[in-house]
């Protein structure tokens, strides 16, 4: 049974094991003289010449060899007048080639095509590999059957251009049959062991792989032929490609492809694009920073670098992993997962799910009904235009609902929540939080910490929660609940209702006709004018403060105040010359009230 092998083990077999098993001699052009290999293409058709030049370009970009076209004195000649595809070479006892001839029949080109994604191009790559010193990754030649001839369980075009086995011929693979449009990992390891790495790689610097490519080689020509389509270069056949990059900030762009893509940017990973399975590989030593997919429903995983990932249309799933990433979902209902770095996530259109991860993230929901989860870290999250749910997590988070009727939850840290223009619900959570309602009728709930709540423009409902909170109603008729703890409630403008709760609370109705209920505990009520009512005043326990400047009596004394009080059926009533009054319900009479009044 064939055994799996590492790429290096297969590379060693290509350059030594094959010749040992077949009894042949390895031959190759001298790697030491540094001169280009002189090549004569005059024996080829126009299509064959094009394929040969692309194939030589592929080898030159990967290993330290150079080819030079000449009309006479060639060391390597090409022809197409015999059937099949084969190599004939003359070489010395050291294996160094003195002359070689590669024949690939013109009928081969006519049958399989003359584009970079054709089987004919793969054949040119394969035959040039022979004259550069490689055999096959198994003891076979001319023809082969996987069950009888495979030396390695992972022998296929996915591992080496020198393999005889398409991906569908290897029973251990679940990959699409796809021709090579470049060299694979075992090929690079094998030939670099002879010649070394290329000194003229086309991938130095910031490289774009795919459409909009900036590569100045045959692959750049192929990528640019994808969109708009140039069928003389690329016919959209199934192809496999190893992405090996020499450094820089690099991008892979398959944004024109509307089929579903499953992509992993991790070094050594394998991905599905162009409607194929397991056809794009990333070399072990290659870091790709950016990726752009098309309009399919894609799954894209980043790596440890700072990734920028654009998904465009479709219902996509983007995972940033490590690094400070930027994830952009596009037009579908997307799921964006930031990972461990300081990430920026953009839902864009439709109903998206965004999760920040482990660091200080920025989440932007966009136009749909989105769910934003900050997770760990000090996050900033903005909902966008529709009805969003935003949850902060354990850090010091800032949440903005923006437009729409949103639900905001701060989590465990000291958070700041801003509802925005819709009818919002804000939950502060466990820390010392700041909540601001916004333009419409909002519900604000402080939570377990010492919170500050601001209602905003419309008639809002505010709940302080568990500790000493400060609640501010805002411009309209608001309802404020201090709940537990020693709370301070300020109705501000409008006709408000204030409920202190169980602690020693301070209730200040503000302007307007307000209703105040202190609850259990020794409470302080502040009267600022208007027709106010205190429902549970307890003499000897509660305190009543008059803001005389606010009610138009700057020089009013305590004796004056007690003189204004009258006992009625509805309670103790203070009437003022301005036409307003204050009603005290509960256990209060004029005699017992004197010690409970104060002027501020």
Secondary structure, DSSP 8 states (H G I E B T S, - for coil): --B---HHHHHHIIIIIHHHHHT----B--SSS---EEEEEEES-HHHHHHHHHHHHHHHHHBS--EEE-SSS-SEEEE-SSSSEEEEEEE-TT-BEEEEEEEE-HHHHHHH-SSTTSHHHHHHHHHHHHHTT---SSS--S---HHHH-SBTT-STTT-TT-S--GGG-TT------EESS--HHHHHHHHHHH-B-SS-TTSSS-EEETT----SHHHHHHHTTTTT-TTT-----EEEEE---SSS-EEE-TT--S--EEE-STT-EEB-TT-SS-EEE-TT----EEE--SS--EEE--SS--EEE--SSS-EEE--SSS-EEE--SS--EEE--SS--EEE--SSS-EEE--SS--EEE--SS--EEE--SS--EEE--SS--EEE--SS--EEE--SSS-EEE--SS--EEE--SS--EEE--SS--EEE--SS--EEE--SS--EEE--SS--EEE--SS--EEE--SS--EEE--SSS-EEE--SSS-EEE--SS--EEE--SSS-EEE--SS--EEEE-SSSEEEEEEETTT-EEEE-HHHHT-TT--HHHHHHHEEEETTEEEEE-TTS-EEEEEEE--HHHHGGGEEE-
